[in-house]
Amino acid sequence: MADLSPPPLAHLDEQVARALAEDLGAAGDITTNATIPATKTASAVIAARKPGVLAGLPVAVRVFHTVDPRLVLVPKVQDGTRLSPGDVILEVSGAARSILKAERVALNFLGHLSGIATATADIAQAIAHTKTKVCDTRKTTPGLRLLEKYAVRCGGGINHRIGLYDMVLIKDNHIAAAGGIKPAIAAAKAAAPKGVIIEVEVDTLAQLDEVLSVGADRILLDNMTPALLKEAVARVAGRAVTEASGSITKTTAPAIADAGVDLMSAGWITHSAPSLDLGLDFKA
């Protein structure tokens, strides 16, 4: 079962504080302060307006409670839940001013992260008949990587490396600068900390054979057709984990997965997934 634990609370609080400071500035919510009495209380619900998969509820909760710890929050579903239009995600009650001050930041986090979860889930569902897992990349929004990778997990995907520090990934520029595939792999094996995965990117079968001659833990098969991927998987023959990348969508994913790769990585699920349409409305 996927780990749906959100990032540490300290990380959530850091992201929430930054987002609220950006929105409220030094003057605060001048519209709400001018139009809503400080004593006014209200109840509201956040609900889905489009179908999708939820991610980011713990962040939204932190937003509301950072603005006003006295707000009463009642989550109605959990992250990873598939939503239909009209499904209620969170009930909020308390000071009307506080709800309005937190509304947009909470929805921004929820919509963005749920969009990532939804995009991931679309691919995961398309390849559910295979052993292949969809994973993310380092193509993330600066500062939001841990949250975006959490959203990928909520959508049924798995995380690739978190950053440059936790896995060796030798790509084409490393190979060019190191003087070739074999020198690059040799240097990585000599210098990498014990237990760290070494992955090498290739885009031809000749490069693949070169990697196989010296060995690596994973092989990234970049922009190969399903036919080439199938041949590559046959040549690897279980000696390394295989990962496909390039033009991965819910339409192209099944043929790529059917080629037998272990993983497929898609950068767009974090950097370009459309936000899921969610809204907050006051109860009458």
N, C-alpha and C positions, 0 to 999 in steps of 0.2 A: 504493500500500500504506500502511496506517495506521502512524503512528509509535507504536511500542510501547516507546519509551525511557521508563524510569521517571523520576520527579523526581530532581534532583541528589542525590548521596550525602549531602551536608551536610543536606539537608532530610529525607531518610530517617532519618539519625542523630538529628536533633532530635526527630522524631515517636516514634522507638523509645525514646529516652532518657526522654521524658515518660511514655510508656505503661508502661515498666518501673518507673519511680519510683512511679507510681500504684499498681502492683500489689504491689511488694515493700516499699514504705515504708522505715522505718528499721530494722525488725527482720528483714527478709528473709522467705524462705519457711519459716515456723516448723514447718509440718507435715513438709516434706521434710527439713529439717535434723534433726528429731527422729527420723525413721523410716528414713532411708536413710544408710548409712555413706558417708563422704566418699570412700572408695576404690572404691565400687561403680561398675562401668561397665555400659553397656547399649546396645542398638540399638533404634531405633524407626522407624516409618513414619507419615507423614501421608498419608491417603487420603481420597478422596471417598466420602461416604455417600449423596449424592443427585446426580442429573445436573445439570450446569451448565457454566459457562465460568470458567476459572481466571484470577485476577488477584491480584497482591500477593506473588508468590513472592520477588522481591528484598527486600521488606520483612521477610518471615519469615526469610530468610537473615540479614539484619542483626540481627534479634532474637536468634537463637541465637548468633551470633558476638559480639554485644555482651555477652551473659551469660557466654560462655566461648569465646574465640578458638580453643581447642584442639578444639572439636567438629568432627567430620568430617561435612560435608553433601554429599549427592549428589542434585541435582535430577533427577527422572525425566521431567518434561514442562516446557513453557514457558508463560508467560502467554499467554492467548488460546486455549489448547487447550480443546476441548470434552471434558468429563469424563463418564464413566459411573461408577455406583456401584462401588467397589472399586479404581478406578484409583489407583495410588500416585503422589503428587506429589513427596514429598521423603523421603529416607532420612537419618536422623540417628544418629550413634554417638559415644560418649564418656562423660563423667561423668554418671551417672544424675541426680544432683542438678541439674546444669546443664540437662539436657533438661526436667526437671519445672518448673524455675523459668521457663523460656522458653515452655513449652507454651501456656499460655492466651493470652498476649499475641500470640504468632505466629498462633494460630488465630483470634483476634479480628480481626486485620488481614486474614488470608486469607479468612475467611468473609464479612466485610463487603464487601471489595473484589470478591470473586468473585460475591457476590450482585448487585452493581451491574453487573458484566460480563454476568452471566446475563440480567438484566432488559433490558439494552441489546440483547443478542444476540437475544432473543425478538422484539423490535420490528424489528430490522434484518433478520431472517430473514423476517418477515411482509411486508416491503416490498421484498424483494430483486428482485422483478420490475419495479420502477420505478426512476427516477433519484433518488428522494428519499432523503436521508440523515437519520438520527436524531441529534440533538445534545442536549447537557445544558443546564443553566441555572446560575445562582448559588445555587440552593437546595441548599447543601451543608452538611456538618457543619463548624462552625467549626474551623479549624486543619487540616482534612483535605482541603481543596479540591483541591490538586494531585494527591493520591493518588486521590481519587474521580474526577477527570476523566481520570486515567490509566486507571482501571478501565473507564470508558466507552469509551475507545479500544480496550482489550483485547476489549470486546464487539462491536466493529465499528461503533461510533458515532464522531462527531466532536465536538470541543469548540467551544462557543460562546465568548463572551468569558470570559477568566479572572477579571477583576474589573472594577471601575468605571473603571479607568485605561486599558484597552486598546481600548475601542470605545464610541461614542456610541449609546445606546439610549434614545430619547425615548418614554416611556410616558405613560399617561393623566394621572398627577399632574404630570409635567413640562409637558404640554400645558395643563392647567388653570392652573398657576402662571405659565406664560409668556404666557398670553393667547390661545392658539390654536395650531393646527398650523403655520401658515405662520410666525408669529413665532418659534416654537420651532426650526423647521428653519433659518430665516435666522440665528438666533443661533448655532446649532451650527456651521453652515458658516463663520461668521465667526471662531469661537473655537477650533474643533477643530484639533489638530495636523495637518499635511499627511499624507495617506495613511491617516488613521484612518477606519474605516468608520462611516457614519451610518445607523442603522436607526430606523424609526418604527413604533410600534404603532398599529394601527387595529382597530376592531371593527364598522365599517359600510362599505358600498361608497361612501357619500358622503365619509367620511373618507379612504378610499383615493383617490378622485378628487382630493381636495384635496392629498394628498401627491404624487400624480403631476403635479400642475400646477406644483410647484416642484422636485420631484426628490429622491430619496434613494437610497442604495446598496442598502438592504434594507428590506423592508416585512414587519412581523410581523402576521399575520392572526390575531387572537385570538378563540377560541371561535366560529368560523364553521362552519356545516354544510358537508359535502362539496359540496353544490350551490352554496353561496355562494363557497366556495373556488375552485371551477372557474370561476365568473364573474370572481372577482377575478384569477385567473391570466390569464384572457383579456384583462382590461383592462390589466394590467401589461405584457403582450406583450413580455416579455424586457427591459424597461427597468430592472428591479431584481431582486435575489434575493428570492424569496418564502419566507416561513417561517410554518408553521402552529403554533399552540399551543393547549392546552386539551383535556383528556380524551383524551390520547394513550395508548393501550394496544395490546397486540398484536392485540386484537380490532378496535378502531376504526381502527388505523393504515392498513390496506390501502385503505379507501375514501378516507381523507384523502390518501394518497400518489397514488392514482389521479386525484385532482383536478389533479395536475400541479405541486404545490409543490416547491421545491428542497430545503427543510429542514422537519423537524418537531422541535420542542423539547419535552422532557418533564422536569419537575422531579422527579417521583417516583422516577425511576431512580437518583437520588443520595440523596434524603432519605427514601425509604420502601421501597426494595428490600429484600426479606427476605434475611437472611444465608444463604449456602450452607452446608449441613451438611457439615463436614469433621471428621475426628478424628485424634488421634495415639494410636497403640497401641504398646506395647513388644513386641518380638519375643520369642517363648518361648525 
